[in-house]
Amino acid sequence: MTMTKSNTEKLYSVIKKPLITEKSMTATTLGQYTFEVQKDATKIEIAQAVELAFPGRKVKKVRTVYMPSHEKRMGRTHGRTNSSKKAIVTIEGDPIEEIVGV
């Protein structure tokens, strides 16, 4: 697939942010990184976006999980959290230092 300007701009918007939790940080030793991604992003788009954002890294595997919204309460006020999608990306080669913070 060729990288056009509009396709590259779309790939940069696929990854919203890295998810930093205790579980995701222990998975980085296995080369697995967790990102919050757009809900309509496919596994192929996620892999291309990670390879574009972190040059020199090769994506080995992408797993996605849909995170439904949950009901929350603050006193008498009721509301819901936003639903989202997260991707667990397995990378071959060197670790990504920007996320790990080593």
FILOKOL-578980 format. One record per residue: residue number from 1; residue in three letters; chain; x, y, z of N, C-alpha, C, CB in turn. Coordinates in nm, 3 decimals, decimal comma. Glycine has a CB too. Example, Ala and Ser with C-alpha at 12.3 -4.5 7.8 and 13.67 -1.06 7.14 Angstrom:
2
+------+------+-------+---------+---------+---------+---------+---------+---------+---------+---------+---------+---------+---------+---------+
: resi : resn : chain :    n.xx :    n.yy :    n.zz :   ca.xx :   ca.yy :   ca.zz :    c.xx :    c.yy :    c.zz :   cb.xx :   cb.yy :   cb.zz :
+------+------+-------+---------+---------+---------+---------+---------+---------+---------+---------+---------+---------+---------+---------+
:    1 :  ALA :     A :   1,319 :  -0,569 :   0,780 :   1,230 :  -0,450 :   0,780 :   1,320 :  -0,330 :   0,780 :   1,131 :  -0,447 :   0,905 :
:    2 :  SER :     A :   1,285 :  -0,225 :   0,708 :   1,367 :  -0,106 :   0,714 :   1,290 :   0,003 :   0,787 :   1,408 :  -0,060 :   0,572 :
+------+------+-------+---------+---------+---------+---------+---------+---------+---------+---------+---------+---------+---------+---------+
//
This chain:
102
+------+------+-------+---------+---------+---------+---------+---------+---------+---------+---------+---------+---------+---------+---------+
: resi : resn : chain :    n.xx :    n.yy :    n.zz :   ca.xx :   ca.yy :   ca.zz :    c.xx :    c.yy :    c.zz :   cb.xx :   cb.yy :   cb.zz :
+------+------+-------+---------+---------+---------+---------+---------+---------+---------+---------+---------+---------+---------+---------+
:    1 :  MET :     A :   0,084 :  -0,117 :   0,000 :   0,000 :   0,000 :   0,000 :   0,088 :   0,124 :   0,000 :  -0,095 :   0,000 :   0,121 :
:    2 :  THR :     A :   0,059 :   0,217 :  -0,089 :   0,138 :   0,339 :  -0,097 :   0,087 :   0,439 :   0,006 :   0,134 :   0,398 :  -0,238 :
:    3 :  MET :     A :   0,179 :   0,519 :   0,054 :   0,144 :   0,619 :   0,155 :   0,117 :   0,751 :   0,085 :   0,257 :   0,634 :   0,261 :
:    4 :  THR :     A :  -0,010 :   0,789 :   0,075 :  -0,045 :   0,920 :   0,023 :  -0,053 :   1,017 :   0,140 :  -0,178 :   0,917 :  -0,056 :
:    5 :  LYS :     A :  -0,064 :   1,145 :   0,109 :  -0,066 :   1,246 :   0,215 :  -0,190 :   1,229 :   0,304 :  -0,064 :   1,388 :   0,155 :
:    6 :  SER :     A :  -0,306 :   1,206 :   0,243 :  -0,428 :   1,191 :   0,322 :  -0,426 :   1,063 :   0,404 :  -0,551 :   1,193 :   0,231 :
:    7 :  ASN :     A :  -0,367 :   0,956 :   0,348 :  -0,356 :   0,830 :   0,421 :  -0,262 :   0,845 :   0,540 :  -0,307 :   0,718 :   0,327 :
:    8 :  THR :     A :  -0,152 :   0,917 :   0,522 :  -0,057 :   0,939 :   0,631 :  -0,120 :   1,022 :   0,742 :   0,070 :   1,008 :   0,578 :
:    9 :  GLU :     A :  -0,196 :   1,125 :   0,705 :  -0,263 :   1,207 :   0,806 :  -0,365 :   1,125 :   0,884 :  -0,333 :   1,327 :   0,739 :
:   10 :  LYS :     A :  -0,435 :   1,034 :   0,816 :  -0,532 :   0,948 :   0,883 :  -0,461 :   0,853 :   0,980 :  -0,615 :   0,867 :   0,780 :
:   11 :  LEU :     A :  -0,345 :   0,800 :   0,940 :  -0,273 :   0,707 :   1,027 :  -0,221 :   0,777 :   1,152 :  -0,157 :   0,644 :   0,951 :
:   12 :  TYR :     A :  -0,182 :   0,904 :   1,140 :  -0,136 :   0,977 :   1,258 :  -0,249 :   0,999 :   1,359 :  -0,076 :   1,111 :   1,216 :
:   13 :  SER :     A :  -0,373 :   1,000 :   1,313 :  -0,485 :   1,022 :   1,405 :  -0,542 :   0,891 :   1,460 :  -0,593 :   1,100 :   1,336 :
:   14 :  VAL :     A :  -0,493 :   0,776 :   1,415 :  -0,546 :   0,647 :   1,461 :  -0,512 :   0,625 :   1,608 :  -0,489 :   0,531 :   1,376 :
:   15 :  ILE :     A :  -0,387 :   0,649 :   1,647 :  -0,344 :   0,629 :   1,786 :  -0,377 :   0,756 :   1,865 :  -0,191 :   0,595 :   1,794 :
:   16 :  LYS :     A :  -0,459 :   0,742 :   1,969 :  -0,493 :   0,857 :   2,053 :  -0,387 :   0,880 :   2,159 :  -0,630 :   0,837 :   2,118 :
:   17 :  LYS :     A :  -0,356 :   0,775 :   2,237 :  -0,257 :   0,789 :   2,344 :  -0,215 :   0,651 :   2,392 :  -0,313 :   0,874 :   2,462 :
:   18 :  PRO :     A :  -0,098 :   0,640 :   2,452 :  -0,060 :   0,512 :   2,513 :  -0,133 :   0,496 :   2,647 :   0,094 :   0,505 :   2,534 :
:   19 :  LEU :     A :  -0,167 :   0,373 :   2,681 :  -0,231 :   0,345 :   2,809 :  -0,124 :   0,296 :   2,905 :  -0,346 :   0,239 :   2,794 :
:   20 :  ILE :     A :  -0,102 :   0,371 :   3,011 :   0,002 :   0,341 :   3,108 :  -0,065 :   0,286 :   3,234 :   0,088 :   0,468 :   3,141 :
:   21 :  THR :     A :  -0,057 :   0,156 :   3,252 :  -0,107 :   0,090 :   3,372 :   0,001 :  -0,006 :   3,420 :  -0,243 :   0,016 :   3,345 :
:   22 :  GLU :     A :  -0,019 :  -0,060 :   3,538 :   0,079 :  -0,155 :   3,591 :   0,087 :  -0,279 :   3,501 :   0,042 :  -0,195 :   3,736 :
:   23 :  LYS :     A :  -0,027 :  -0,325 :   3,455 :  -0,030 :  -0,444 :   3,370 :   0,036 :  -0,416 :   3,234 :  -0,175 :  -0,491 :   3,350 :
:   24 :  SER :     A :   0,009 :  -0,299 :   3,176 :   0,068 :  -0,268 :   3,046 :   0,219 :  -0,246 :   3,057 :   0,002 :  -0,146 :   2,986 :
:   25 :  MET :     A :   0,266 :  -0,196 :   3,169 :   0,410 :  -0,174 :   3,187 :   0,484 :  -0,308 :   3,204 :   0,435 :  -0,084 :   3,309 :
:   26 :  THR :     A :   0,423 :  -0,406 :   3,268 :   0,489 :  -0,537 :   3,277 :   0,489 :  -0,607 :   3,142 :   0,418 :  -0,625 :   3,382 :
:   27 :  ALA :     A :   0,392 :  -0,577 :   3,056 :   0,387 :  -0,638 :   2,923 :   0,494 :  -0,580 :   2,830 :   0,250 :  -0,618 :   2,861 :
:   28 :  THR :     A :   0,549 :  -0,463 :   2,863 :   0,653 :  -0,405 :   2,778 :   0,780 :  -0,489 :   2,778 :   0,685 :  -0,263 :   2,824 :
:   29 :  THR :     A :   0,801 :  -0,570 :   2,882 :   0,919 :  -0,659 :   2,882 :   0,905 :  -0,766 :   2,775 :   0,937 :  -0,724 :   3,020 :
:   30 :  LEU :     A :   0,782 :  -0,796 :   2,734 :   0,757 :  -0,892 :   2,626 :   0,745 :  -0,826 :   2,490 :   0,631 :  -0,972 :   2,655 :
:   31 :  GLY :     A :   0,763 :  -0,693 :   2,486 :   0,752 :  -0,620 :   2,360 :   0,609 :  -0,586 :   2,324 :   0,814 :  -0,700 :   2,250 :
:   32 :  GLN :     A :   0,518 :  -0,584 :   2,423 :   0,378 :  -0,553 :   2,399 :   0,347 :  -0,414 :   2,454 :   0,285 :  -0,658 :   2,462 :
:   33 :  TYR :     A :   0,285 :  -0,330 :   2,372 :   0,252 :  -0,194 :   2,410 :   0,103 :  -0,172 :   2,389 :   0,335 :  -0,091 :   2,328 :
:   34 :  THR :     A :   0,040 :  -0,099 :   2,479 :  -0,104 :  -0,077 :   2,477 :  -0,133 :   0,068 :   2,441 :  -0,168 :  -0,115 :   2,613 :
:   35 :  PHE :     A :  -0,223 :   0,086 :   2,343 :  -0,261 :   0,219 :   2,297 :  -0,412 :   0,231 :   2,295 :  -0,203 :   0,248 :   2,158 :
:   36 :  GLU :     A :  -0,462 :   0,351 :   2,323 :  -0,603 :   0,380 :   2,296 :  -0,610 :   0,426 :   2,151 :  -0,661 :   0,490 :   2,395 :
:   37 :  VAL :     A :  -0,701 :   0,366 :   2,074 :  -0,710 :   0,395 :   1,931 :  -0,853 :   0,437 :   1,897 :  -0,668 :   0,271 :   1,846 :
:   38 :  GLN :     A :  -0,871 :   0,485 :   1,774 :  -1,005 :   0,520 :   1,728 :  -1,091 :   0,396 :   1,722 :  -1,000 :   0,589 :   1,589 :
:   39 :  LYS :     A :  -1,221 :   0,414 :   1,747 :  -1,312 :   0,298 :   1,750 :  -1,327 :   0,231 :   1,615 :  -1,447 :   0,341 :   1,800 :
:   40 :  ASP :     A :  -1,313 :   0,306 :   1,506 :  -1,332 :   0,247 :   1,373 :  -1,201 :   0,202 :   1,309 :  -1,400 :   0,347 :   1,283 :
:   41 :  ALA :     A :  -1,090 :   0,204 :   1,382 :  -0,960 :   0,165 :   1,327 :  -0,950 :   0,013 :   1,314 :  -0,845 :   0,219 :   1,415 :
:   42 :  THR :     A :  -0,894 :  -0,033 :   1,203 :  -0,873 :  -0,175 :   1,182 :  -0,734 :  -0,215 :   1,232 :  -0,890 :  -0,212 :   1,033 :
:   43 :  LYS :     A :  -0,710 :  -0,344 :   1,242 :  -0,580 :  -0,392 :   1,289 :  -0,468 :  -0,353 :   1,193 :  -0,582 :  -0,544 :   1,307 :
:   44 :  ILE :     A :  -0,497 :  -0,354 :   1,064 :  -0,397 :  -0,316 :   0,964 :  -0,361 :  -0,169 :   0,978 :  -0,448 :  -0,346 :   0,822 :
:   45 :  GLU :     A :  -0,463 :  -0,083 :   0,996 :  -0,437 :   0,060 :   1,015 :  -0,358 :   0,086 :   1,143 :  -0,570 :   0,138 :   1,018 :
:   46 :  ILE :     A :  -0,389 :   0,011 :   1,249 :  -0,317 :   0,028 :   1,375 :  -0,171 :  -0,010 :   1,358 :  -0,382 :  -0,056 :   1,487 :
:   47 :  ALA :     A :  -0,145 :  -0,122 :   1,289 :  -0,007 :  -0,165 :   1,265 :   0,069 :  -0,062 :   1,183 :  -0,005 :  -0,302 :   1,194 :
:   48 :  GLN :     A :   0,007 :  -0,009 :   1,078 :   0,072 :   0,093 :   0,995 :   0,097 :   0,220 :   1,074 :  -0,013 :   0,123 :   0,871 :
:   49 :  ALA :     A :   0,004 :   0,258 :   1,161 :   0,020 :   0,380 :   1,241 :   0,134 :   0,367 :   1,341 :  -0,110 :   0,412 :   1,314 :
:   50 :  VAL :     A :   0,149 :   0,250 :   1,403 :   0,258 :   0,228 :   1,498 :   0,392 :   0,230 :   1,425 :   0,239 :   0,095 :   1,574 :
:   51 :  GLU :     A :   0,400 :   0,165 :   1,308 :   0,525 :   0,165 :   1,231 :   0,559 :   0,305 :   1,181 :   0,515 :   0,068 :   1,113 :
:   52 :  LEU :     A :   0,458 :   0,387 :   1,155 :   0,482 :   0,523 :   1,110 :   0,524 :   0,612 :   1,227 :   0,356 :   0,580 :   1,043 :
:   53 :  ALA :     A :   0,463 :   0,593 :   1,343 :   0,494 :   0,676 :   1,460 :   0,629 :   0,641 :   1,521 :   0,386 :   0,660 :   1,564 :
:   54 :  PHE :     A :   0,668 :   0,515 :   1,512 :   0,795 :   0,469 :   1,569 :   0,877 :   0,403 :   1,458 :   0,771 :   0,370 :   1,688 :
:   55 :  PRO :     A :   0,951 :   0,481 :   1,380 :   1,027 :   0,425 :   1,267 :   1,134 :   0,326 :   1,315 :   1,092 :   0,537 :   1,186 :
:   56 :  GLY :     A :   1,156 :   0,226 :   1,233 :   1,256 :   0,124 :   1,266 :   1,200 :   0,008 :   1,345 :   1,369 :   0,186 :   1,342 :
:   57 :  ARG :     A :   1,071 :   0,013 :   1,381 :   1,007 :  -0,095 :   1,455 :   0,916 :  -0,172 :   1,360 :   0,927 :  -0,041 :   1,578 :
:   58 :  LYS :     A :   0,908 :  -0,302 :   1,377 :   0,822 :  -0,388 :   1,296 :   0,714 :  -0,445 :   1,386 :   0,905 :  -0,502 :   1,226 :
:   59 :  VAL :     A :   0,588 :  -0,430 :   1,346 :   0,476 :  -0,482 :   1,424 :   0,459 :  -0,630 :   1,391 :   0,344 :  -0,403 :   1,393 :
:   60 :  LYS :     A :   0,457 :  -0,710 :   1,496 :   0,444 :  -0,854 :   1,481 :   0,298 :  -0,898 :   1,492 :   0,527 :  -0,926 :   1,587 :
:   61 :  LYS :     A :   0,222 :  -0,835 :   1,585 :   0,085 :  -0,878 :   1,611 :   0,006 :  -0,762 :   1,670 :   0,083 :  -1,001 :   1,705 :
:   62 :  VAL :     A :  -0,123 :  -0,755 :   1,636 :  -0,212 :  -0,654 :   1,692 :  -0,336 :  -0,723 :   1,745 :  -0,249 :  -0,546 :   1,585 :
:   63 :  ARG :     A :  -0,367 :  -0,696 :   1,872 :  -0,492 :  -0,746 :   1,931 :  -0,573 :  -0,625 :   1,976 :  -0,464 :  -0,843 :   2,052 :
:   64 :  THR :     A :  -0,704 :  -0,629 :   1,951 :  -0,789 :  -0,516 :   1,986 :  -0,896 :  -0,559 :   2,086 :  -0,853 :  -0,455 :   1,861 :
:   65 :  VAL :     A :  -0,935 :  -0,464 :   2,171 :  -1,037 :  -0,487 :   2,271 :  -1,130 :  -0,366 :   2,271 :  -0,974 :  -0,510 :   2,413 :
:   66 :  TYR :     A :  -1,260 :  -0,390 :   2,263 :  -1,359 :  -0,283 :   2,274 :  -1,391 :  -0,263 :   2,421 :  -1,488 :  -0,314 :   2,192 :
:   67 :  MET :     A :  -1,377 :  -0,140 :   2,469 :  -1,402 :  -0,107 :   2,608 :  -1,536 :  -0,035 :   2,617 :  -1,287 :  -0,020 :   2,668 :
:   68 :  PRO :     A :  -1,643 :  -0,102 :   2,665 :  -1,774 :  -0,036 :   2,671 :  -1,777 :   0,071 :   2,780 :  -1,884 :  -0,139 :   2,697 :
:   69 :  SER :     A :  -1,878 :   0,159 :   2,771 :  -1,891 :   0,264 :   2,872 :  -1,947 :   0,204 :   3,001 :  -1,983 :   0,380 :   2,821 :
:   70 :  HIS :     A :  -1,920 :   0,269 :   3,111 :  -1,966 :   0,224 :   3,242 :  -2,043 :   0,337 :   3,309 :  -1,846 :   0,178 :   3,330 :
:   71 :  GLU :     A :  -2,136 :   0,301 :   3,395 :  -2,211 :   0,401 :   3,468 :  -2,128 :   0,450 :   3,587 :  -2,346 :   0,345 :   3,515 :
:   72 :  LYS :     A :  -2,128 :   0,579 :   3,607 :  -2,052 :   0,640 :   3,717 :  -2,146 :   0,731 :   3,795 :  -1,929 :   0,721 :   3,663 :
:   73 :  ARG :     A :  -2,113 :   0,748 :   3,924 :  -2,191 :   0,837 :   4,009 :  -2,099 :   0,928 :   4,086 :  -2,279 :   0,757 :   4,105 :
:   74 :  MET :     A :  -2,143 :   1,052 :   4,099 :  -2,077 :   1,149 :   4,187 :  -2,188 :   1,209 :   4,271 :  -1,996 :   1,260 :   4,105 :
:   75 :  GLY :     A :  -2,213 :   1,150 :   4,388 :  -2,323 :   1,196 :   4,471 :  -2,455 :   1,161 :   4,406 :  -2,314 :   1,347 :   4,496 :
:   76 :  ARG :     A :  -2,538 :   1,265 :   4,383 :  -2,668 :   1,241 :   4,320 :  -2,661 :   1,242 :   4,169 :  -2,768 :   1,343 :   4,366 :
:   77 :  THR :     A :  -2,548 :   1,282 :   4,113 :  -2,533 :   1,295 :   3,969 :  -2,495 :   1,161 :   3,908 :  -2,428 :   1,401 :   3,934 :
:   78 :  HIS :     A :  -2,570 :   1,119 :   3,806 :  -2,541 :   0,995 :   3,734 :  -2,485 :   1,029 :   3,597 :  -2,669 :   0,906 :   3,721 :
:   79 :  GLY :     A :  -2,398 :   0,945 :   3,547 :  -2,343 :   0,966 :   3,414 :  -2,278 :   0,839 :   3,363 :  -2,242 :   1,080 :   3,415 :
:   80 :  ARG :     A :  -2,221 :   0,847 :   3,245 :  -2,153 :   0,733 :   3,186 :  -2,015 :   0,776 :   3,137 :  -2,237 :   0,673 :   3,070 :
:   81 :  THR :     A :  -1,920 :   0,683 :   3,143 :  -1,789 :   0,709 :   3,086 :  -1,797 :   0,689 :   2,935 :  -1,681 :   0,615 :   3,148 :
:   82 :  ASN :     A :  -1,699 :   0,736 :   2,863 :  -1,696 :   0,717 :   2,717 :  -1,650 :   0,576 :   2,685 :  -1,603 :   0,820 :   2,650 :
:   83 :  SER :     A :  -1,710 :   0,517 :   2,582 :  -1,661 :   0,388 :   2,535 :  -1,538 :   0,413 :   2,449 :  -1,770 :   0,311 :   2,455 :
:   84 :  SER :     A :  -1,452 :   0,313 :   2,440 :  -1,328 :   0,331 :   2,364 :  -1,281 :   0,196 :   2,311 :  -1,219 :   0,396 :   2,450 :
:   85 :  LYS :     A :  -1,170 :   0,200 :   2,241 :  -1,108 :   0,079 :   2,187 :  -0,961 :   0,085 :   2,220 :  -1,132 :   0,066 :   2,032 :
:   86 :  LYS :     A :  -0,904 :  -0,027 :   2,264 :  -0,761 :  -0,029 :   2,290 :  -0,697 :  -0,139 :   2,207 :  -0,731 :  -0,049 :   2,440 :
:   87 :  ALA :     A :  -0,572 :  -0,118 :   2,175 :  -0,496 :  -0,213 :   2,094 :  -0,371 :  -0,253 :   2,169 :  -0,461 :  -0,153 :   1,954 :
:   88 :  ILE :     A :  -0,344 :  -0,382 :   2,174 :  -0,222 :  -0,435 :   2,232 :  -0,134 :  -0,477 :   2,115 :  -0,250 :  -0,555 :   2,331 :
:   89 :  VAL :     A :  -0,025 :  -0,404 :   2,096 :   0,062 :  -0,421 :   1,980 :   0,191 :  -0,489 :   2,024 :   0,092 :  -0,284 :   1,912 :
:   90 :  THR :     A :   0,226 :  -0,600 :   1,957 :   0,351 :  -0,670 :   1,984 :   0,453 :  -0,623 :   1,880 :   0,332 :  -0,826 :   1,980 :
:   91 :  ILE :     A :   0,570 :  -0,578 :   1,928 :   0,674 :  -0,521 :   1,843 :   0,794 :  -0,614 :   1,841 :   0,714 :  -0,379 :   1,894 :
:   92 :  GLU :     A :   0,854 :  -0,629 :   1,724 :   0,980 :  -0,702 :   1,711 :   1,095 :  -0,603 :   1,723 :   0,987 :  -0,781 :   1,576 :
:   93 :  GLY :     A :   1,204 :  -0,647 :   1,780 :   1,323 :  -0,563 :   1,784 :   1,335 :  -0,481 :   1,910 :   1,324 :  -0,473 :   1,667 :
:   94 :  ASP :     A :   1,393 :  -0,362 :   1,895 :   1,423 :  -0,274 :   2,008 :   1,297 :  -0,225 :   2,077 :   1,505 :  -0,156 :   1,961 :
:   95 :  PRO :     A :   1,303 :  -0,206 :   2,209 :   1,186 :  -0,151 :   2,280 :   1,164 :  -0,003 :   2,246 :   1,202 :  -0,167 :   2,433 :
:   96 :  ILE :     A :   1,045 :   0,045 :   2,270 :   1,011 :   0,185 :   2,246 :   1,038 :   0,261 :   2,376 :   0,860 :   0,201 :   2,200 :
:   97 :  GLU :     A :   1,145 :   0,339 :   2,378 :   1,185 :   0,411 :   2,499 :   1,091 :   0,527 :   2,531 :   1,327 :   0,462 :   2,484 :
:   98 :  GLU :     A :   1,027 :   0,586 :   2,429 :   0,941 :   0,702 :   2,450 :   0,823 :   0,667 :   2,540 :   0,890 :   0,756 :   2,316 :
:   99 :  ILE :     A :   0,776 :   0,544 :   2,533 :   0,660 :   0,503 :   2,613 :   0,705 :   0,452 :   2,749 :   0,579 :   0,394 :   2,540 :
:  100 :  VAL :     A :   0,808 :   0,371 :   2,749 :   0,853 :   0,307 :   2,873 :   0,908 :   0,410 :   2,969 :   0,959 :   0,201 :   2,844 :
:  101 :  GLY :     A :   0,978 :   0,510 :   2,919 :   1,036 :   0,613 :   3,004 :   1,163 :   0,566 :   3,072 :   0,937 :   0,656 :   3,108 :
:  102 :  VAL :     A :   1,242 :   0,480 :   3,005 :   1,366 :   0,428 :   3,063 :   1,475 :   0,532 :   3,051 :   1,408 :   0,298 :   2,994 :
+------+------+-------+---------+---------+---------+---------+---------+---------+---------+---------+---------+---------+---------+---------+
//
